[in-house]
Amino acid sequence: MTLLNKDMTLCISLSARPSNNGTRFHNHLYEALGLNWIYKAFAPTDLAQAIAGVRGLGIRGCAISMPYKEDVIALVDRMDPSATAIDSVNTIVNDEGVLTAHNTDYTAIAQLIARNELDPAASVLLRGSGGMAKATAAAFRDAGFGEVTIVARNETNGRGLAASYGFDWRADVADATADILVNVTPIGMTGGPDEHAPAFSDTAVSTASVVFDVVALPAETPLIRAGRAAGATVITGAEVATLQALEQFVLYTGIRPTAAQVQAAEEFMRAGTA
């Protein structure tokens, strides 16, 4: 491992509940490619001060996770079209003090929809209404899905998100079912108040053909475990994390690793969360 030194380039992540996923993925690639870079995760106590630190300390890149994907918009200088289109940010690139916001979540979700050959004619229940939910809803819409219901307790946010993409809204999952279940909330996340709670009912899971959870820690959330047990196709948050982190890596460094390098970094990342 490269020793810390004054010439190192620093990238960070900001999240309410940081994981080691990005840290392991990025640092593994830095070492594999011989880059004098280092990546560190933080849980900020003051978001505005943290972003000011990115600018003032010359931190090259900053990944943004829940719940800050919308709050950082007012703190950056420029919005890339990927972030402007959905009013959500998951990546900040610092070019000599100018902070540009991007969104690689959308790209990751879109790639997973295509990779798993999800049927646009299928019905979808999408639980969540925050920044990641915006990226997910946009990806499903752009893939041709029309029968999508946004599930969100906050009526203003839920209705607003649904209206933005021509979808329906409901306040709770209750007895709702669909062909594809997508959790875009912190339910099931390690360390959270709902760590062991199901994001959807047993009935919904047993009748779904696809179960998709964007929560990356743990990779095997209660919803993913239930989906596997029911025989559904499962798409994990770890898969989302890999794809969006890869695009962040490219934005920060200007280098696109080989498929073999990405696979090795993904395996190293998953080994740390097993």
C-alpha positions in Angstrom: 0.0 0.0 0.0 1.2 3.5 -0.8 2.3 5.4 2.3 0.6 8.7 3.1 2.4 11.7 1.7 1.9 15.4 1.1 1.4 14.9 -2.7 -1.5 12.5 -2.3 -4.8 13.3 -4.0 -7.8 12.9 -1.7 -11.3 11.8 -2.5 -14.0 11.4 0.1 -17.7 10.4 0.6 -20.3 12.0 2.8 -23.1 9.9 4.2 -25.2 9.8 7.4 -24.2 6.1 7.8 -20.9 5.5 5.9 -19.9 2.1 4.7 -16.6 0.7 3.5 -17.9 0.0 0.0 -16.6 3.1 -1.7 -13.4 3.2 0.4 -12.4 -0.4 -0.5 -13.5 -0.1 -4.2 -11.7 3.2 -4.9 -8.5 2.5 -2.9 -8.2 -0.9 -4.5 -8.2 0.7 -7.9 -5.8 3.4 -6.9 -3.3 0.8 -5.8 -3.9 -1.4 -8.9 -3.3 1.5 -11.2 -0.3 2.9 -9.3 -2.1 6.2 -8.4 -0.9 8.3 -5.5 -4.5 8.8 -4.3 -6.5 7.9 -1.2 -10.2 7.7 -0.5 -11.9 8.2 2.9 -15.6 8.0 4.1 -17.0 10.6 6.5 -20.3 11.2 8.4 -20.5 15.0 8.4 -21.9 16.9 11.4 -22.4 20.0 9.2 -22.9 19.4 5.5 -22.2 23.0 4.4 -18.9 23.0 6.3 -18.0 19.7 4.8 -18.5 20.9 1.3 -16.6 24.1 2.1 -13.8 21.8 3.2 -13.9 20.0 -0.2 -13.3 23.3 -1.9 -10.8 24.8 0.6 -8.7 21.7 1.0 -8.6 20.9 -2.7 -10.3 17.5 -2.3 -10.6 16.2 -5.8 -13.9 14.2 -5.5 -16.7 13.8 -3.1 -19.4 11.1 -3.3 -22.7 12.0 -1.8 -25.1 9.5 -0.2 -28.4 9.5 1.7 -29.7 11.8 2.9 -27.7 14.6 1.3 -28.3 14.1 -2.4 -30.6 17.1 -2.7 -29.3 19.3 0.1 -25.9 19.7 -1.6 -27.4 21.3 -4.7 -27.3 24.8 -3.1 -23.6 24.3 -2.1 -22.0 23.6 -5.5 -21.1 25.9 -8.4 -22.2 24.0 -11.4 -24.7 21.2 -12.2 -23.9 18.7 -14.8 -26.9 17.7 -16.9 -26.9 14.3 -15.2 -27.7 16.0 -11.9 -29.9 18.8 -13.3 -32.3 16.4 -15.0 -33.3 14.8 -11.7 -32.4 17.5 -9.1 -30.2 15.0 -7.3 -26.4 14.7 -6.7 -24.3 11.8 -5.8 -20.9 13.1 -7.1 -19.0 16.3 -6.8 -15.8 17.0 -8.8 -13.5 19.8 -7.7 -11.6 21.5 -10.5 -9.3 24.1 -8.8 -12.0 25.2 -6.4 -15.0 25.0 -8.8 -17.4 22.3 -7.7 -19.5 20.5 -10.3 -22.3 18.2 -9.3 -23.0 14.9 -11.2 -25.3 11.9 -10.8 -24.0 8.5 -11.5 -26.8 6.7 -9.7 -29.0 7.1 -12.8 -26.4 5.4 -15.0 -26.0 2.5 -12.6 -29.8 1.9 -12.3 -30.2 2.1 -16.1 -27.4 -0.4 -16.7 -28.9 -2.8 -14.2 -32.4 -2.6 -15.8 -30.8 -3.4 -19.2 -28.4 -6.0 -17.9 -31.3 -7.9 -16.2 -33.6 -7.5 -19.2 -36.4 -6.2 -17.1 -39.7 -6.1 -19.1 -41.1 -2.5 -19.6 -44.6 -4.0 -19.6 -44.1 -5.1 -16.0 -45.7 -3.3 -13.1 -43.4 -1.6 -10.6 -43.7 -0.6 -6.9 -40.9 1.9 -6.1 -40.7 2.7 -2.4 -39.0 6.1 -1.6 -39.1 9.7 -2.7 -35.6 11.1 -2.0 -32.7 11.8 -4.3 -31.9 8.2 -5.1 -35.6 7.5 -5.8 -35.5 10.3 -8.4 -32.6 8.7 -10.2 -34.3 5.3 -10.0 -37.7 6.6 -11.2 -36.0 8.4 -14.1 -34.1 5.3 -15.2 -37.3 3.2 -15.2 -39.2 5.9 -17.1 -36.4 6.2 -19.7 -36.4 2.4 -20.1 -40.0 2.5 -21.2 -41.8 1.5 -17.9 -45.2 3.1 -17.6 -47.0 1.1 -14.8 -45.0 2.4 -11.9 -46.3 3.4 -8.5 -44.3 5.5 -6.1 -44.8 4.5 -2.4 -44.0 7.3 0.0 -45.4 8.4 3.3 -44.6 12.1 2.6 -47.5 13.0 0.3 -45.9 16.2 -1.1 -42.7 14.4 -2.1 -44.4 11.3 -3.2 -47.0 12.9 -5.4 -44.4 15.3 -6.7 -42.1 12.6 -7.8 -44.9 10.5 -9.3 -46.2 13.5 -11.2 -42.7 14.4 -12.5 -42.5 11.0 -14.3 -46.2 10.3 -15.1 -46.5 7.6 -12.4 -49.0 6.9 -9.7 -48.6 7.4 -5.9 -49.7 5.8 -2.8 -48.9 6.5 0.9 -48.0 2.9 2.0 -47.2 -0.5 0.7 -50.0 -2.2 2.7 -51.3 -5.1 0.5 -49.9 -3.7 -2.8 -48.2 -6.1 -5.2 -46.3 -5.7 -8.4 -44.1 -7.6 -10.8 -41.0 -5.6 -9.8 -40.4 -4.4 -6.2 -37.8 -1.6 -5.7 -36.7 -0.3 -2.3 -35.1 3.1 -2.4 -35.3 3.9 1.3 -32.9 3.2 4.2 -35.1 0.3 5.3 -32.9 -2.7 5.8 -29.7 -0.7 6.1 -27.1 -1.8 8.7 -27.3 0.4 11.8 -30.6 2.0 11.0 -33.8 1.9 13.0 -35.4 -0.4 10.4 -32.4 -2.6 9.9 -34.4 -5.8 10.3 -37.7 -4.6 8.8 -39.1 -5.7 5.5 -39.5 -3.0 2.8 -42.5 -4.9 1.3 -45.0 -7.4 2.6 -44.4 -11.2 2.4 -47.2 -11.4 -0.1 -45.7 -8.8 -2.4 -42.3 -10.5 -2.3 -43.8 -14.0 -2.9 -45.7 -12.7 -6.0 -42.9 -10.5 -7.5 -40.7 -11.7 -10.3 -37.9 -9.2 -9.5 -36.8 -7.8 -6.2 -34.4 -4.8 -6.3 -32.9 -3.1 -3.2 -30.6 -0.2 -3.6 -29.3 -0.5 0.0 -25.7 -1.6 -0.3 -24.9 -2.4 3.4 -25.5 -5.1 3.9 -25.6 -6.5 0.4 -28.0 -9.2 1.6 -30.7 -7.0 3.1 -33.9 -8.6 4.6 -35.6 -7.8 1.3 -32.9 -9.4 -0.9 -32.9 -12.5 1.3 -36.7 -12.8 1.1 -36.5 -12.3 -2.7 -34.0 -15.1 -3.0 -36.0 -17.4 -0.9 -39.1 -16.7 -3.0 -37.2 -17.5 -6.2 -37.3 -14.0 -7.6 -34.6 -12.4 -9.7 -32.7 -10.2 -7.2 -30.7 -7.0 -7.9 -28.6 -5.8 -4.9 -27.4 -2.5 -3.7 -23.9 -3.8 -4.0 -24.3 -4.0 -7.7 -25.6 -0.4 -7.8 -22.6 0.7 -5.6 -20.1 -0.9 -8.0 -21.5 0.7 -11.2 -22.0 4.2 -9.8 -18.6 4.1 -8.1 -16.9 3.1 -11.3 -18.4 6.2 -13.1 -17.3 8.3 -10.1 -13.7 6.9 -10.4 -13.7 7.9 -14.1 -14.9 11.4 -13.3 -12.3 11.9 -10.6 -9.2 10.4 -12.3 -10.0 10.5 -16.1 -9.1 6.8 -16.2 -11.4 4.0 -17.1 -10.2 0.7 -15.5 -10.4 -2.6 -17.4 -13.2 -5.0 -16.8 -10.8 -7.3 -14.9 -9.6 -4.4 -12.7 -13.2 -3.5 -11.9 -14.1 -7.1 -11.1 -11.1 -7.4 -8.7 -12.1 -4.1 -7.0 -15.7 -5.3 -6.7 -14.6 -8.6 -5.1 -12.3 -6.7 -2.7 -15.2 -4.4 -1.8 -17.6 -7.3 -1.2 -15.0 -9.1 0.9 -15.1 -6.2 3.4 -18.9 -6.4 3.8 -19.2 -10.2 4.1 
